[in-house]
Amino acid sequence: MTTATLSAPAWTDKKRYLWLLGIVVMGLPLYGYGLYLWTGLSLFFWTTPVIVYTLIPLFDRLIGEDESNPPDGVMAALAQEKYYRYVVYAAIPAQYLSFIGGTYLAVRGDLVWYQWLGLLVSVGMTSGLAINVGHELGHQTSKLERWLAKIALAPVMYGHFYVEHNRGHHVRVATPEDPATSRFGESFYEFLPRCVYGSIKSAWEIEKQRLEKQGKSVWSIENDNLQAWAITVALFAAMTAWLGWWALPFMIVQGAYGGSLLEVVNYLEHYGLRRQKKADGSYERCQPHHSWNSNHTATNIFLYHLQRHSDHHANPTRSFQTLRNFEGVPRLPNGYAGMIVVAYIPWLWFRVMDPKVVQHFGGDMSKANIKPSIRDRILAKYGSATA
C-alpha cells in the first residue's frame, strides 16, 4: 500500500520518511565511535547525549510544532499500512547492533575512563529509547509484535514494563494509586524509586492474579514477566560468555541508566494531573486532559508520536502514525527531549511546571494529584475544596 491509496480524502503524511530517523538514532553510539576513529576526538563517544539533550531540543524550538491530524477518512487505511510497522521493526536490529557493539568496545576497546563513560551513557540512552519501541509494539494485538516488544525491552532489563504499562498504568493513570504518575511537588529523584519499585510490584501482582484465575502458578512459564526477564538473562549470559565478566557490569549499568530514561518520561507525562472520583467512588474515565501533550516535531519523530499522549491513553491500541492532536489539553513548553533536562533540575522543573498545573485546575488544587507530605500546605495556599 502506498500513500496514493490514502485518498479519501486525498492526504499525504509529510513525516512519512522522517520516521526512519528513529532507526538512525538507535545507531548513534556506533556512529560516535566511527567519528572518534576518523578524527581522534574522544568527545564523539558522547555523541548520543549531545544530540538527544541539546540538538533535538534545539530543533524542537527551531522547527516548532506540528498540530496537523490525518483526516478521519484515511485513518483506517493509514492504520493498516505495513510501512509504518516495518519502520518500528527495523529499530530493533539497530538497537541490538549498538548494544552488542557498544558492549564489545567497552570490554575490548582499550578505552580510557572518559571514553568508556561516554560509551556507557550512549548505549544506555539507545536502550532507553528502545523502550519506546517496545511500548509501541506492546500495545499491538499480534503475537509477533508482542514478542518483539519483549525482545526490545531485554537489553534495558525492563521486561516487566510490557505487563505493568498495558494492564497497570493504563488502568490507574492519573490517580494516586498509579506508581507511574508523578505528583505535584514531587521531584524526579523522589519519583524514580517509587515508580521503579511500584511498577515491578504491580507487574508481578497483575500476572499473579491473571494466572491464578487460570488455575496456574505465578511461576508458570506463561508468566509474561518471567518470559521477558528470561530473554534478558539469556542475552546477558551470552554476552558474558563471549566477552568475559567485565561485560556484565557494563550491561547492568547501561540498562539501569536506560530504565531511568523511561521513568523521567513517565515523570513528565502526567505530572500533578488527576482523574476525579465519581459518586460511587470509582474514577472517571481517562480523558485527553489527563496527560501532558507536546506537538514539537523533532522529538515526536524519533519517539514515534509518543508526545501525543492524550490520544494514546484514549486509544491505547492506535498505531503511532494515526495518533491525533487535541485542542485544549495540558501542553508542555518543549518536547520531551528538552523537558527531560528540566526534570533533572528540580527547582527549575517546579518553577516551569507548577504554575502550569495550577493554571490547568483554575487554581483549585484540590483536584490535583499532590505529594501527600505537602498537600495541606498546597491546599491552604490555593484552595481546600474536598477532593
Residue pairs with C-beta under 8 A, 6 or more apart in sequence:
1 77
1 80
1 81
1 82
1 83
3 11
3 12
3 13
3 16
5 77
6 12
6 13
6 74
6 77
6 78
6 81
7 74
8 73
8 74
8 77
9 71
9 73
9 74
11 70
11 71
11 73
11 74
13 70
13 78
13 321
14 68
15 66
15 297
15 301
16 83
18 301
19 84
19 87
19 301
19 304
19 321
20 87
21 301
21 302
22 87
22 88
22 91
22 133
22 301
22 302
22 303
22 304
23 87
23 90
23 91
23 94
24 94
25 51
25 52
25 126
25 129
25 302
26 91
26 94
26 95
26 97
26 98
26 126
26 129
26 130
27 94
27 97
27 98
27 126
28 47
28 48
28 51
28 98
28 122
28 125
28 126
29 47
29 48
29 98
29 101
29 102
29 119
29 122
29 123
29 126
30 97
30 98
30 101
30 102
31 47
32 44
32 45
32 46
32 47
32 48
32 118
32 119
32 122
33 44
33 45
33 101
33 105
33 119
35 41
35 44
35 47
36 42
36 44
36 45
36 115
42 112
42 114
42 115
42 118
43 118
45 111
45 114
45 115
45 117
45 118
45 119
45 122
46 118
46 121
46 122
47 122
48 121
48 122
48 125
48 126
49 118
49 121
49 122
49 125
52 125
52 129
52 337
53 337
53 340
53 341
56 298
56 299
56 302
56 335
56 337
56 338
57 298
57 299
57 334
57 335
57 337
57 338
57 341
59 297
59 298
60 296
60 297
60 298
60 299
60 334
60 335
60 337
60 338
61 334
61 338
63 296
63 297
63 298
64 296
64 297
65 294
65 295
65 296
65 297
66 295
66 297
66 300
67 295
67 325
68 325
69 324
69 325
70 78
70 321
70 322
70 324
75 322
78 84
78 321
78 322
79 318
79 319
79 321
79 322
81 321
84 319
84 320
84 321
85 145
85 319
88 133
88 136
88 137
88 304
88 320
89 148
91 130
91 133
91 152
92 130
92 133
92 148
92 151
92 152
95 126
95 127
95 129
95 130
95 133
95 152
95 155
96 155
98 122
98 123
98 126
99 123
99 126
99 127
99 155
99 254
100 239
102 119
102 122
102 123
102 126
102 254
103 123
103 239
103 243
103 247
103 250
103 251
103 254
104 243
105 111
105 119
106 116
106 119
106 120
106 123
106 246
106 247
106 250
107 243
107 244
107 246
107 247
107 250
108 243
109 115
109 119
111 119
120 250
120 253
120 254
120 257
121 257
123 250
123 254
124 253
124 254
124 255
124 256
124 257
124 258
124 261
125 257
125 258
125 261
126 258
127 155
127 156
127 254
127 255
127 257
127 258
128 156
128 257
128 258
128 259
128 260
128 261
128 262
129 258
129 261
129 302
129 303
130 152
130 153
130 155
130 156
130 258
131 152
131 153
131 156
131 158
131 161
131 258
131 259
131 261
131 262
132 303
132 304
132 306
133 149
133 152
133 304
134 148
134 149
134 150
134 152
134 153
134 158
134 161
134 162
135 149
135 161
135 165
135 306
136 149
136 304
136 319
136 320
137 145
137 146
137 148
137 149
137 152
138 145
138 146
138 149
138 161
138 162
138 165
138 166
139 166
139 316
139 317
140 146
140 317
140 319
141 317
146 162
149 162
150 159
150 162
150 224
150 227
150 228
150 231
151 231
153 159
153 161
153 162
153 228
153 232
154 228
154 231
154 232
154 235
155 232
155 235
155 251
155 254
155 255
155 258
156 255
156 258
156 259
156 262
157 229
157 232
157 252
157 255
157 256
157 259
158 255
158 258
158 259
158 262
159 224
159 225
159 227
159 228
159 229
159 231
159 232
160 199
160 200
160 203
160 204
160 225
160 228
160 229
161 199
161 203
161 262
162 224
162 225
162 228
163 203
163 206
163 207
163 224
163 225
163 228
164 180
164 199
164 200
164 202
164 203
164 206
165 180
166 316
167 206
168 178
168 180
168 199
168 202
168 203
168 206
169 178
169 180
169 181
169 199
169 266
170 286
170 313
170 316
172 178
172 181
173 180
173 181
173 270
173 275
173 286
173 290
173 291
173 313
174 181
174 270
174 273
174 274
174 275
174 286
174 290
174 291
174 369
175 181
175 274
175 275
175 283
175 369
176 183
176 274
176 369
178 270
179 194
179 195
179 197
179 198
179 199
179 201
179 202
180 195
180 198
180 199
180 263
180 266
180 270
181 266
181 270
181 273
181 369
182 188
182 191
182 195
182 266
182 267
182 268
182 270
182 271
182 272
183 191
183 271
183 272
183 369
183 370
183 371
183 372
184 271
184 272
184 354
184 357
184 365
184 368
184 369
184 370
184 371
184 378
185 350
185 354
185 370
185 371
185 374
185 378
186 371
187 346
187 349
187 350
188 263
188 264
188 267
188 343
188 344
188 346
188 349
189 346
190 371
191 263
191 266
191 267
192 260
192 263
192 264
192 267
195 263
195 266
195 267
196 259
196 263
203 225
204 218
204 225
207 218
207 223
207 224
207 225
208 218
211 217
211 218
211 220
211 222
211 223
212 218
216 222
219 226
220 226
221 227
232 255
236 248
236 251
236 252
239 247
239 248
239 251
240 247
240 248
240 251
261 340
264 340
264 343
264 344
265 306
265 336
265 340
267 343
268 292
268 332
268 336
268 339
268 340
268 343
268 353
269 291
269 292
269 309
270 290
270 291
270 292
270 369
271 292
271 353
271 357
272 353
272 354
272 357
272 360
272 368
272 369
272 370
273 289
273 290
273 291
273 292
273 330
273 357
273 360
273 368
273 369
274 290
274 367
274 368
274 369
275 283
275 284
275 285
275 286
275 287
275 290
276 283
276 284
276 367
277 283
277 284
278 284
286 313
286 314
287 314
288 310
288 311
288 313
288 314
288 326
288 329
289 310
289 328
289 329
289 330
289 360
290 310
290 313
291 309
291 310
291 312
291 313
291 329
291 330
292 309
292 330
292 331
292 332
293 307
293 308
293 309
293 310
293 325
293 326
293 329
293 330
293 331
293 332
294 300
294 307
294 331
294 332
294 334
294 335
294 336
294 339
295 307
295 308
295 325
295 331
296 307
296 334
296 335
296 338
298 335
298 337
299 307
299 335
299 336
299 337
299 338
300 306
300 307
300 308
300 335
303 336
304 320
305 312
305 320
305 321
305 323
306 312
306 320
306 336
307 332
307 335
307 336
308 323
308 324
308 325
310 326
310 329
311 318
311 323
311 324
311 325
311 326
312 318
312 323
315 323
330 356
330 360
332 339
333 339
333 352
333 356
334 342
342 348
342 349
342 352
342 353
343 349
357 365
357 368
358 365
358 382
361 367
361 368
363 382
363 383
364 382
364 383
364 385
365 378
365 379
365 381
365 382
365 383
366 379
366 383
366 384
366 385
366 386
366 387
367 385
367 387
368 378
370 378
370 379
